[in-house]
Amino acid sequence: MFKTTAFTDSQTLQELQFNDILFQLGGFAVSKSAVDQLNELIPSNRYKSLIHQLNQTKERLDIILQKRTFPALEFDELLSELKFLSIEDAVLSLEGFIRIHDASNLVNAYLKFFEHSTSFSSLAQVFQDCYQTDELVERITKIIDVKQTRNIKDDATPELARIRHEIKIIRQKINRNFDREMRKLVKDGLLGETYESFIDNRRVLTVQSGFKRRVPGTILGASKTGSLTYIEPKVNQELNHELACLFDDEKKEIYRILKALTAQFKIHLPLIQAYQTALVSFDVINAKARLAFHMEATLPALSKEKTLHWTLAYHPILRENNRNQGKRTIPQEFSLDETHRMLVISGPNAGGKSLTLKTCGLLQCMLQSGLLIPVEPTSKACVFSQIYTDIGDNQSIDNELSTYSYRLKRMNFFLSQADDHTLLLLDEFGSGSDPELGSALAEVFFEELVKTNAFVILTTHYSSIKRKVTECPSAINGSMRFDESNWLPLFELQIGQPGSSFTFEVAKSNGIPSSWIDRAKNLLSQETLRFNQILVDLQQEKNKLQLKMEETLLLKNNLEEQLSNSSGAEENFAYKTKQLRMQIEEQAKLIQLGSKLHKWMDVFNANAKRKDIHATLFEEFKTYLLKERAKISGKLVLSDFTKETLKRFQ
């Protein structure tokens, strides 16, 4: 069902919009062969080959960024020349020799550059089968004027020199005769307004058709209206015949010259083949480097170990579209390693979860295609053996499969393929069926994925999956940040905590009437409402604590700076340090309370049908909060979150 390659399948590349990158990449190539190679580019898992390709692209990009004086990549391919040189008695055209001349000159220029710039050793290997020589250029320039006329030189052979000398003399005679006849006919008023024209490279008189019998010569044609007749003067007929014979002699002599030159070049066939191969290969690398320059891409540190840590990672297509619209693009951060192989992302709809998966997948495919990626240069990357995705609402019309059926078959395929060198990107994990039944099956899929030891990034709204993450040492929760003040998504991934879907809040911000939202809340159990509200409050509180910690860190840095600048500020520093410790102690208590809440939320089952199943849990929670309130002295002021939570469970 799924057409696979050595690294991935066509469905994955389609979901990640990989072909859009290839289309953009092909626009930077010069030759058709390079464009064809780039259009057929697919990700690879061959580590050594990839490292070599990436280093070549990086070195070409460095030359661009350093603004080094470098030969411009302008060449015509040598495919027809290679074909004719391999055929016995075949003769290369004049244009073919000029193409070989230009290619030899260009390759010699590249070889000279790399000879003096030894820091680009990987890129220089493109021309390893070529060698610097002036023999081809000298042989061609001896015969052909490649700069001005781009034709065979008059002195290429004595015979050609004689023929062209005679052609010159005959032309002079023809022109003298023609001018004399034309002046006479102009005086008699027999010619049209233009007097003369050219037919088959012959000068002809433009005679008014009513006077054509008065002009001796050969009629070679007439105007579209028939008002003018084109006549070759009789005095030039023999001369034009002789000129035609000389042109034929010239053509035969040029053919003989090119045939002899072709025979001389047959021994250089391997070098000319090397020119073609090297220039097309360099064209491919140059296109990759130009794309990297356009995307502001770089080469992260590559490791044989399975470690992926990207900072300031941009989706290149989204960034380009936003840039054209004058909009800002939010970069993402990803982190997977042998210890934490699974990242589970939750959060509001339209908050960027799917885009986060696509960013990771597309950049990984680009990297394993020898392309540089738009991430922070200090980022770390690795090479996976295979990558598969399930992103978006996919249906198979040919097989009459629903979205859910498609996803089940896709999941079964993943589990049969995945191993500890596989990267899986799964959107809306386990969705598409009854929420309660889908949640149960999703838990089973999650357990099976853990057994494969694959690297997995998935998105979900299921509380059961978020709870499973806390029980799995190799998994970690993440959430898409949300601006609670404006009820808008921030499209920024935050590691370490599951996120609320903000279902009602997002609905309200999109204009859904409050009465409808209240009706929806009434359809839910009190336990579900409490759980969702606690999750929302906890995320809000974490954001507040994060701001406080940033303020505290800033205060600490300011205090340290003041201490270093002023030796007499010890007492003031001690006083402020004491205040700082008190703030830190308060925040530690709040964080401890948040951890407790987080633990209870993991146990909470929002889909439970028994009304009393959580009675023990809530009694334990209430008892804990009452004890904590009794412990708090008058020196520590309760946060709004703690007060509100105590009220809710009293």
Secondary structure, DSSP 8 states (H G I E B T S, - for coil): ---B-SS-BHHHHHHTTHHHHHHHHHTT--SHHHHHHHHT------HHHHHHHHHHHHHHHHHHHTT-----------HHHHHHHTSTT----HHHHHHHHHHHHHHHHHHHHHHH-TT-HHHHGGGTT----SHHHHHHHHHEETTTT-EE-GGGSHHHHHHHHHHHHHHHHHHHHHHHHHHHHHHHT-EEEEEEEEETTEEEEEEEGGGGGGS-EEEEEE-TTSSEEEEEEGGGHHHHHHHHHHHHHHHHHHHHHHHHHHHHHGGGHHHHHHHHHHHHHHHHHHHHHHHHHHHT-B--EEESS--EEEEEE--HHHHHHHHHTT-----EEEEE-SS--EEEEE--TTSSHHHHHHHHHHHHHHHTTT--BSS-TT-EEE--SEEEEE-S---BTTTTB-HHHHHHHHHHHHHHH--TTEEEEESSTT-SS-HHHHHHHHHHHHHHHHHHT-EEEEE---HHHHHHHHH-TTEEEEEEEEETTTTEEEEEEEESS-----HHHHHHHTT--HHHHHHHHHTS-HHHHHHHHHHHHHHHHHHHHHHHHHHHHHHHHHHHHHHHH-TT-HHHHHHHHHHHHHHHHHHHHHHHHHHHHHHHHHH--TT---TTTTHHHHHHHHHHHHHHHHH--TTS---HHHHHHHHHT-
